[in-house]
C-alpha cells in the first residue's frame, strides 16, 4: 500500500530528528519535508465515539498539539523504581513526530471509521509498545499504541479509554516498529535541567551523569530481555479495557 511507504518515509525523518537533537538542544524539531500524505477529505473530525469518551479537552490536545513526543514503554515489573509514564516503565525515547506524520496518525486512527471496531471485543492481552504524548501548552493527552493485540488507549484526566484497532493493524505496525528501532536511552529531563521532555544527554558531563544514574534501569532492561516471555500485569493493565 502506498500509505505504508509514506509512513515509513516519514518515520525515517523522525529518527533523523533524534540524531539532530544530540547536537542542538534549542531547536529540537523534525526537518521540513514535502507534503506527500493526503488524508481522506471525508475524515475531518475525530469520531464521535472517541471524542465523547475522552472529552473535549483531550480532543483539543490531539487536534492542536504543538509537539508530539514518542516514548517506548513496557509493562512495569514488580518492585520497579525507574521512570514511568501512565504507570508503565519507560524503555526509551523515540523522537518528536513531524507534522506530516501527525496528520497521518490523527486521520487514520482517530477519524477513519474503517480502522476502528466499536462494538466487537478482541480476546487478546494489551502489550504496550509506544506512547505518543500530544502536548499543548502545559496540558497533554497520551495515546498508547499496542501490538500484536492491535489497539490504542487514550489517557487523560486520570481516565483510560481503549479502542479496538484491529483493522488498522498494518498501520500500527508500520508506526511502532520503526519508532522502536530509532529509540535512544531515556533520561529525566528534570535531571538534565531541560525544558523539553527530550530525555537525551547533550554533553559529556550529562552522559557521565546518566551512566551512573541509569545503571539499575539498564540492568533491569537486560534482565527483561532474558525473561521476555513472562510479562507481569500491573498498573493500568489491570484494568479491563474491553478489547
C-alpha positions in Angstrom: 0.0 0.0 0.0 1.2 3.5 -0.9 0.4 4.9 2.6 2.7 2.3 4.2 5.6 3.5 2.1 4.8 7.1 3.1 4.6 6.2 6.7 8.0 4.5 6.7 9.5 7.5 4.9 8.0 9.9 7.5 9.4 7.8 10.3 12.8 7.9 8.8 12.7 11.7 9.2 11.6 11.2 12.9 14.8 9.2 13.5 16.8 11.9 11.9 15.4 14.4 14.4 16.8 12.3 17.2 20.3 12.4 16.0 19.9 16.1 15.2 18.8 16.7 18.8 22.0 15.4 20.2 23.9 18.3 18.7 21.3 21.1 19.1 19.2 21.3 22.2 17.5 24.6 21.5 15.9 23.7 18.1 14.8 20.1 18.6 12.4 19.6 15.7 11.9 17.3 12.8 13.3 18.6 9.5 10.9 20.1 6.9 9.7 17.8 4.1 7.4 17.9 1.1 3.7 17.0 1.8 3.0 13.5 0.4 0.3 12.1 2.6 -3.2 13.2 1.6 -5.8 12.5 4.3 -9.3 11.3 3.2 -11.3 14.5 2.7 -14.3 12.7 4.2 -12.5 12.2 7.5 -12.1 15.7 9.0 -13.1 15.3 12.7 -12.3 12.8 15.5 -15.0 10.2 15.6 -17.9 10.9 17.9 -17.4 7.6 19.8 -13.9 8.7 20.6 -14.5 12.3 21.4 -17.5 11.6 23.6 -15.4 9.0 25.6 -12.3 11.1 26.2 -13.8 14.6 26.4 -13.4 17.9 24.5 -10.1 19.0 26.3 -8.4 15.7 25.4 -9.6 16.0 21.8 -8.3 19.6 21.7 -4.8 18.5 22.8 -4.8 15.9 20.0 -6.1 18.2 17.3 -4.0 21.2 18.2 -0.8 19.6 19.6 2.2 21.9 19.5 4.6 18.9 19.9 4.1 15.1 19.9 6.8 13.2 21.9 7.3 9.4 21.4 8.3 7.1 24.2 8.9 3.3 24.1 7.1 1.7 27.1 6.5 -1.7 28.6 4.6 -3.3 31.4 6.1 -2.2 34.8 7.6 -5.1 36.6 7.2 -5.7 40.3 9.5 -3.6 42.5 10.4 -1.4 39.5 11.8 2.0 40.7 12.8 3.6 37.3 11.0 6.2 35.3 7.3 5.6 34.4 4.7 7.1 32.1 1.0 6.4 32.8 2.0 3.5 35.1 4.3 1.9 32.5 8.1 1.6 32.5 9.8 3.9 30.0 12.3 2.0 27.9 13.4 4.7 25.6 12.7 8.0 23.8 11.8 7.6 20.1 11.7 11.1 18.8 9.4 14.0 18.0 6.7 13.4 15.5 6.8 15.7 12.5 3.7 17.4 11.1 3.0 15.1 8.2 3.2 12.0 10.4 0.9 13.8 13.0 -1.7 14.4 10.3 -1.5 10.7 9.2 -1.9 9.4 12.8 -4.8 11.6 13.6 -6.6 11.0 10.3 -6.1 7.2 10.2 -6.5 6.2 13.9 -8.9 8.8 15.2 -11.0 10.0 12.2 -11.3 6.9 9.9 -14.3 4.7 10.9 -12.9 1.8 8.8 -9.9 1.5 11.1 -11.8 1.0 14.5 -14.3 -1.5 15.7 -16.5 -0.1 18.4 -18.9 -2.9 19.0 -16.7 -6.0 18.9 -14.3 -7.1 21.6 -11.0 -8.9 21.0 -9.7 -11.8 23.1 -6.1 -10.6 23.4 -3.9 -9.0 26.0 -2.7 -5.4 25.6 1.0 -5.2 25.2 2.2 -1.6 25.3 4.7 -0.5 22.7 4.9 3.3 22.4 3.2 6.3 24.0 2.6 9.4 21.9 2.3 12.4 24.1 0.2 15.2 22.4 1.4 18.4 24.2 -0.5 21.7 24.0 0.9 24.3 26.4 1.4 22.5 29.7 -1.5 20.1 29.1 -1.2 16.8 27.2 -3.1 13.7 26.1 -1.3 10.4 25.9 -2.0 7.8 23.3 -0.7 4.2 23.8 -0.2 2.0 20.8 -0.3 -1.7 21.3 0.6 -4.8 19.2 0.2 -7.6 18.3 -3.1 -7.0 20.2 -3.7 -4.1 17.9 -5.4 -1.3 19.9 -4.8 2.2 21.1 -5.6 3.6 24.6 -6.1 7.3 25.3 -5.1 8.6 28.8 -6.4 11.9 30.0 -7.6 13.3 33.4 -7.0 10.1 35.2 -9.2 8.1 32.7 -8.3 5.4 30.3 -10.3 4.7 27.1 -9.2 1.9 24.8 -10.3 1.2 21.3 -10.2 -1.9 19.1 -8.0 -1.0 16.1 -7.6 -4.5 14.6 -8.5 -3.2 11.1 -5.5 -0.8 11.4 -3.0 -3.5 12.3 -0.8 -2.7 9.4 -0.8 1.0 10.2 0.0 0.5 13.8 2.9 -1.9 13.0 4.2 0.5 10.4 4.2 3.2 13.0 5.5 1.2 16.0 8.3 -0.9 14.5 10.5 1.9 13.1 9.9 4.1 16.1 11.1 1.4 18.4 14.2 0.8 16.2 15.0 4.5 16.4 14.7 4.9 20.2 17.5 6.0 22.4 18.0 5.7 26.1 15.7 7.8 28.1 16.8 10.1 30.9 14.9 12.5 33.2 14.7 16.0 31.6 14.5 17.4 35.1 17.8 15.7 36.0 19.4 17.3 32.9 17.7 20.7 33.5 16.0 20.5 30.1 12.8 22.4 29.4 11.6 20.0 26.7 10.8 16.4 27.7 13.6 15.1 25.4 15.4 12.8 27.8 18.7 12.7 25.7 22.1 13.7 27.1 23.5 16.7 25.3 27.0 16.9 26.8 29.7 14.5 28.0 29.0 15.6 31.6 25.3 14.7 31.2 26.3 11.4 29.7 28.5 10.6 32.6 25.7 11.5 35.0 23.3 9.3 33.2 25.6 6.3 33.1 25.7 6.4 36.8 22.0 7.3 37.3 20.6 4.8 34.9 22.6 1.7 35.9 19.8 0.0 37.8 17.4 0.7 34.9 19.7 -0.8 32.3 20.3 -3.8 34.4 16.6 -4.3 34.6 16.3 -4.0 30.8 18.9 -6.7 30.3 17.1 -9.0 32.7 13.8 -8.2 31.0 15.2 -9.2 27.6 16.2 -12.6 29.1 12.8 -13.2 30.6 10.6 -11.6 28.0 8.2 -14.5 27.8 6.7 -13.9 31.3 5.4 -10.3 31.4 3.7 -9.1 34.5 0.3 -7.4 34.5 0.5 -4.2 36.6 -0.7 -0.6 36.8 -3.1 0.3 34.0 -3.0 -3.2 32.5 -5.1 -4.5 35.5 -8.0 -2.6 34.1 -10.4 -4.4 31.8 -10.1 -2.4 28.6 -12.9 -4.3 26.9 -11.0 -5.1 23.7 
